[in-house]
């Protein structure tokens, strides 16, 4: 365990930042899971709304340094592709 005053402060800061990062990452994963669940249910209009919120959260996560920019772009691309495919399928089924 650290004994210097500055090292003790560093430990406190690290613990606090770890909690914040975990909370943000958990929120992001939950939002992505929610969108995927909506996609599997087949509700195109709900998925479109959910996609907008998910992309906003992904972008915020990049800004906060929770995930890498390239990983965020990959998530956004794949999720958007799935929502668009669902939208294409929905009008023909109705």
N, C-alpha and C positions, 0 to 999 in steps of 0.2 A: 504494500500500500504506500501511496505517496506520503511524504512527510513535509515537504516544502509547501509554504503557503500558496505559491503560484501553481504547484502541481495539484494541490487539493482543489483549487478553484477549477483547474482544467478538468478534473474528474467530474465535478458537479456540472460543468457546462456540457461535457460529453454525454452524461446521463440525460440531461434535459433535452439535448438535440436528438438523441436516440429515440426518446419518447415521441417527440414531434414528428420525426421521420417515419417511425412505425405507424403513428396515427394517420399520417397523410398517405402512406403506402396502402394501409388497410382500407382507407376510404376509396382509394383509386381501384383497388382490386374488387371491392364490393360493388362499385358502380359498373365496372366491366362485366362482372358476373350477372348483374341485374339486366344489363343490355343483352347479354347472350341468352338469358332466360326468356326475355321478351322476343328475341329472334326465333327461338325454338317454338314459342307459342304461336307464332305466325301473325302477330298483330302489327301490320306495317306502319300504321299511323302512330301507334304508341312507340314503336321502335325508332321512328324518325325523331320524335321528341326526346326520347331517351338518349339517342345518338348525340344530339346537340349538347346535352348536359354532360355526357361522357367526354366528348372532345374538349369541352371547356375545362373539365377536371384534369384531363391528361395534359393540356397545355399549362395549367397552373402547377402541376407536378413537375414539369420540366423546369419552370421558372424557379421553383423551390429546390431543385436539385435532387428530387426524389428518384426520378428515372432519367435515363439518357435521352437526348433529343432524337436519335435514330430509332430507339426503341419506341418512343412515343409516336413517331411517324409511322412505324410499322403497325402499331396497334390501331391507329386512326385509319390507315389504309385498309386493313383487313376488315375492321368493323364496318366501315363505310361500304365496302364491297358487298358485305353480307346484307346490309340494310337495303342497298340498291337492288340486289337480286330478289329480296323479299318484295320490294315495291313492284318490280317487274312481274312477279308471279301473282301478286294480289289482285290486280284488275282483271286478269284473264280468268281467275277462279270465281269471281263475283258475277 
